Amino acid sequence: MKASVEQLDDDIADLKARLSKVIQSAKIIASCPFEPYPVRLKRENQIYGHLFTLESPDA
């Protein structure tokens, strides 16, 4: 049981770090609203791409 609690703590810390990156990135995107759409889309894909490539815990 103790190992799973430690694993949960690690997972929570990882999620907090990812969330802070997303919030920081969102602030950057919000501060540049007038860039051309293809440029913005490419940058958003680079920023948010890691959210959709999460490794499964079973892998």
Secondary structure by P-SEA (a helix, b strand, c coil): caaaaaaaaaaaaaaaaaaaaaaaaaaaaaacccccaaaaaaaaaaacccccccccccc
